[in-house]
Amino acid sequence: MSHKTGIVFTVKETADGVPYLHMEFHDKIPGLQDEPPAFDLKPGTNIAKAEEIAKYLNENLAAYRPLPSRPTHGFQTFVK
């Protein structure tokens, strides 16, 4: 099974006031980048909508598996 970390999405803004999502890691994983990823939103997305998206992701995503992305134990990896 691959390493995984808990995550939290927060909303940040560029210097121009454009919101984006920032994914924060909860755990240290060997090989994981120091800076968490950022996600640009579609043009015209305001802060309220960005916070709604972050809330949705936080309520529905449990973890992030960065490297290697192997299926968990018991997952079928071949076609019968």
JOKA-V813393 format. One record per residue. N is the residue number from 0. RES is the residue in three letters. OMEGA is omega as a letter, one per 40 degrees, with the letter a starting at -180 (NA if undefined). D_CENTER is the distance of its C-alpha to the mean C-alpha in Angstrom with 2 decimals. Layout:
N;RES;OMEGA;D_CENTER + N;RES;OMEGA;D_CENTER
This chain:
0;MET;a;18.97 + 1;SER;i;16.12 + 2;HIS;i;14.57 + 3;LYS;a;11.46 + 4;THR;i;9.93 + 5;GLY;a;9.19 + 6;ILE;i;6.32 + 7;VAL;i;7.22 + 8;PHE;i;6.58 + 9;THR;i;9.87 + 10;VAL;i;12.06 + 11;LYS;i;13.97 + 12;GLU;i;16.87 + 13;THR;i;18.41 + 14;ALA;i;22.05 + 15;ASP;i;23.12 + 16;GLY;i;21.43 + 17;VAL;a;18.85 + 18;PRO;i;15.69 + 19;TYR;i;12.18 + 20;LEU;i;8.70 + 21;HIS;a;7.66 + 22;MET;a;4.70 + 23;GLU;i;7.37 + 24;PHE;i;8.29 + 25;HIS;a;11.23 + 26;ASP;i;13.06 + 27;LYS;i;14.80 + 28;ILE;i;14.63 + 29;PRO;i;17.31 + 30;GLY;i;16.35 + 31;LEU;a;12.86 + 32;GLN;i;12.94 + 33;ASP;a;14.10 + 34;GLU;i;12.15 + 35;PRO;i;8.37 + 36;PRO;i;7.15 + 37;ALA;a;8.24 + 38;PHE;i;8.48 + 39;ASP;i;12.14 + 40;LEU;a;13.43 + 41;LYS;i;16.70 + 42;PRO;i;19.80 + 43;GLY;i;21.40 + 44;THR;i;18.41 + 45;ASN;a;19.61 + 46;ILE;a;18.16 + 47;ALA;i;18.97 + 48;LYS;i;17.15 + 49;ALA;i;14.00 + 50;GLU;i;14.26 + 51;GLU;i;14.92 + 52;ILE;i;11.78 + 53;ALA;i;9.68 + 54;LYS;i;12.13 + 55;TYR;a;11.84 + 56;LEU;i;8.15 + 57;ASN;i;9.02 + 58;GLU;a;12.14 + 59;ASN;i;11.09 + 60;LEU;a;8.15 + 61;ALA;a;9.66 + 62;ALA;i;8.03 + 63;TYR;i;6.42 + 64;ARG;a;9.57 + 65;PRO;a;9.81 + 66;LEU;d;13.64 + 67;PRO;a;15.67 + 68;SER;i;14.23 + 69;ARG;i;17.25 + 70;PRO;i;17.94 + 71;THR;a;18.73 + 72;HIS;i;22.46 + 73;GLY;i;24.55 + 74;PHE;a;22.50 + 75;GLN;a;25.03 + 76;THR;i;24.69 + 77;PHE;i;27.92 + 78;VAL;i;29.70 + 79;LYS;NA;32.91
